[in-house]
Each structure stands twice: as structure tokens, then as C-alpha cells.
Amino acid sequence: MKVVVAEKAWFDLDLALGHVLDRFGPVVALRVERDVLEAIRLIAKYPKGGQLEPWLEHLKMGHRRVIVGPLKIIYRIEGSTVFIPEIFDSRQRPSRMRG
């Protein structure tokens, strides 16, 4: 499947990696980045492998999530494309999730 990552999702990831870098250093930040990119590759291969995201059910768009450490890769399947609108830091309040 084709994967489209929204600009907001890349921005979310950059913010999270900046926090990890400041708090835990470059080795951990690189590992988190690698793990997120690998998870995105797995989503492309197995798009229905992620759990349904209960905090976004009200949107009725079938949002799913894959969790990598404290980050949630939020995505939905649209035909033959996986769209990733955000990468959510789960240390925030879930009500801030937009999908």
C-alpha cells in the first residue's frame, strides 16, 4: 500500500524527537526515529494490523494506531492508500488528538 504522511505528522515527530533528544540524548532519539520509520513501513505492509483508535471513533473514519514508545502513529485506510495525519505523543491528553 502507498503511505502518505501529512506534514503535521512529520512536525509532530520532530517535536517528539526534540524532546527525546533533550531528555535522553542522541542515541535514544535516533532509536525512536528508526522505530517510528520501521512502524510506518510495517503499516504499509499490514495496514489492518493496528488497533482501532477509540479516541477518534466519533469521526467514523476507521482511525487506527500503532504505538511506538510514548508515540501513537495515527492512521486511516483510504482505498489503496494509508494516510497518517498525526503522530501523537500519548503523554498529552487524548482529547488533543485530531485525526
N, C-alpha and C positions, 0 to 999 in steps of 0.2 A: 504494500500500500504506500501511497505517497503521503508524506507528512509535511504539514505546513505549520510552522511555529510563528505565532504572532510576535510582533515587535515588543508588545507588552510582556510576553513570556520571557524573551531574552533579557529585557530590562529587569524583570523580577529575579531572574537567575543571577544577573550581575550584582544586584543589591545583596542577595543572599551570600554570594561568594565573597563580596567585600566584607561582610560581617564575619564570615568564617575565617577569612584571611587575617583580619584584625584580632580575632579572638584566639584562633588556633594555629595560625601560621600557614605558609605556602604549601607545605606538603599535604596538609589536610584539605585545603581549598582545592588543590589540583585533584585530589582523590574524589571529592564531592562532584567537581565538574565532570570528571571522567565517568563517574557512576550515573550522573544525570544523562549524559550523552548516550551511554550504553542503554539506559532505560528507554530512551526515545527510539533507539534502533530496535529494541525488543517490541515496543508498542507498534512499530511499523510492521513487524512480522506477525505479531499476535494481538491485534487491536482489541479483541474482546477479552483479553486476559486481565485487564484492570477491573477493579471493583467499581460498582456504581457509586457515584458521589452523592450521599444523602443530603448534603447541604445545598445542592443545586437541583434536586428533584423538582422543585416548584417551576423550574424553567421548561420542563418536559422536553429536553433535548438529548437525553441519554448520556449526560456527562459521566465520565469515568475518571478514575485516579490510579496512579501508580506512586507509591511512597518511596522516596529515597532519603533516608535520614529524616530530618525535620521537614523536608520539602515534599509537596504533593504536585505531581505533574498532572494537571487537569486537562482532559481532552474529550473530544466527541468525534464520532464517526459520521462523516457526510459522504455517502456513496462510496467511492473508492479512495477517499481522502481522510486522513486523520488530521483534525485541526486542534492545535494546542493553544488555547487562548491565554493561559496563565500558568505560572509555576509558583505555587502558593506556599509561603513559609508557615507551617502549621503552628508556630509559636504565637501567631496572631489569632484574633478572634475569628472563628469560622464565618461569622456574618459579613466579614470583609471580602469574602470570596465572590467574584463576579461571574466567572464562567465566560 
